[in-house]
Amino acid sequence: MADNGINKGRRRFLVGATSVVGAVGAVGVAVPFVASWQPSARARAAGAPVQADISRLEPGQRMTVEWRGRPIWIINRTPEMIERTEALNADSLADPDSEVPQQPVYVTSELRSIRPEIGVLIGICTHLGCSPLFRPEPDAEGVGVDNWPGGFFCPCHGSRFDLAGRVFSNVPAPTNLEVPPYRFENDDIIVVGEDEETA
């Protein structure tokens, strides 16, 4: 009788230990499997879309996300910033109507955005690939021009862009800042790298 008790206890222990090891093994297999559903680093570098949550982006601020290894600037423009940008004299800009295709076809306003208050730009100067500084305030110091309306200034070679990414005349940068393909998933989520029309 004593032997049967020992065997039952041993059997219970072995069944329990096997169950625990099996459960750990199942989790070990499931974690990489679920992780494989996410885009790989190679896919992200090749252009997999990225999501940006703008719910906490205050008016007048800029945030940065990365897409294809490049900084993507998302700007929440205030009504005053919009007014200053729209009031710019077209003669002060090299390409005020964005005739050089640096943006998706569905971005047609002079603010170069789907929604007037939210600007989405690739934060790389079109001259030599530097990253311009965000100088949104009018007459900001260090920009080197009078009547600065606010925008982006590249201190490397002096290129300047307005708050819609349009390049000013007589600076080294030849074209406007690029607008990546993007769409709004909802009021708070922007998907960068995916066109509005193909979603």
N, C-alpha and C positions, 0 to 999 in steps of 0.2 A: 504493500500500500504506500509506503514511504517513497518508493521509487516512482510510482505514478504521480505523486505530488510534485516531485522534483522535475519530472519530465514536462508536466503541464506548465510549471513556472518558467522553465527554460523555453518551452514553445511560445508562451506569451511574450517573453522577452525578445525572442528572435522575430516574431511577427511584428511587435512594436518597433524594434530597431529597423527592420526592413521597410516598414511603412514610413518612418522618419527619413531614412536615406532616399527612398523613392520620391517623397515629397520635395526634399531638397534638390534632388536631380531634376524633377519636373520644373521647379522654379528656375534652376540653372539653365535649362533649355528654353524656357518661356521668355526670360529677360532678353537674351540676344535676338530672339525671334521678334518680339514686340519692338525692340530698338531698331530692327531692320526696316520697319515701316517708315521711319523718319528718313529724310534725304541724307545721304552720306556727305562727308566733307567735300568729296569730289563733285557730287551733284550740286551742292550749294555753290561751290566755286564755279561750276559750269553754268550756273544761272537759275537754280531752283528758286522759286518765289520765296520771299520772306514776308512775315507779317509784322506790322508795327502798331502798337497800341498807343493811340494819341489821346486817350481819355484824360491824362494828367498834363498834357501839353498846354501851358498857359498862354494866353494871347501875348504876342511879342517875343515868345521864346522859340528856340530851335532845338530839335533833337536829332540824333544821328543813329542810323542803323547801317548794317553792312549788307551789300548785295554784289555778288560777283567780285568780291575783294575790293569793292569801292565804297567810299562813304556816301550814304544817301541822306541828304538833309531834308527834314520835314519842318516847315516853318508855319507857325500859327500867326498869321498877320492880323494886326489890329485894324479897325476901320480907318484909323489915321495913316497907318502904313500903306493900306490899299489906296487911299486917296492920294498920298504923295507919289506912289508908283504910277498911278494912272495919269497924274498931272504932269509927268515928266515931258519935257520938250523932245519930240521925236528927233530933232536935229542933234541932240546930245548923245543919241544912241546909234551904234553902228548898224544894228539890225532890229529896229523897233517893232516890226511886224513879224519877226521870226520867220523870214523867208528861207533862210538856210535851215534845212530840216534837222533840228536838234531836239525835237520833241515828237511824241506820238500825234497822229493826225486828229485825234479827238480832243487835243489840247489846243484850242484856237483863240482864246481871249488874250488880251495884252498882258494879263497876269500869268499866263502860261500854266493854268491849273484847271482841274475839274471843278473845284469849289474855290471861290475867290479868296477865302481866308486861309486855306491850306495850300501851301506851295510844296512841291516835291522836286528836288534837284539833285543831280550827281555833283558832289562837292569837290570837283577837280577842275582847276583852271584849264581853259582850252588853249593856253599858250604852251606851257611846258609841263603841265601835270602837277603843279603845286596845289595845296589846299588853301583857298582864300579864307580870310578871317571874316567872321560875322560882325558887321558894324551897322546895326539896324537904326541907331539913333541919328537924327539929322545933325549935320555939322560935327560928326565924331572926330576926335583928335587923331592925328597920325595918318589920315587918309590923303592929305596933301592937296585937297581941292576946296574951293569955296562953294558954298551952297550944296553941300553933300546931302542927298535926300535919304540916305540910309541904303544899305545893301551889303555887298561883299567886296572886300579889298584884298588883293594879293600883294603882300609886301615884297615878295621876291623880285618882281619886275614892274610893279605898279599897275597891274590890270584892275579894273573896277567893274562891278556888275550891280544892277539894281536889285530890288527885293523879288523880282520875277526872274532873276538870272540873266537879264538882257545886258549885253556888254556895252560899255560906253565907247564913244568914238575916241580915236587917237590914243589907244592903249595897245600894248603888245598882243593881248588875246584876240584872235581873229573872229571868234564866234561866241554866241550865247552859251551859257552853261547848259549842259544836256539835261533834259527831263526824261527819266526812265519810264518804261511802261508801268502803269499802276492802276489800281482800281480800289474802290471802297467796298469792303466786305459788309460793313455797317457804319454807323456814325462814328465809331471809335476805332475801327480796325482798317488799316490800309494794307493792301497786298502789293508789294513792290516786285516787279518782274512778271506781272500778268496783266495783259491788256483788259480794259473795261469790256471790250466787245467779245472777247473769247471766253469770258468767265461763264 
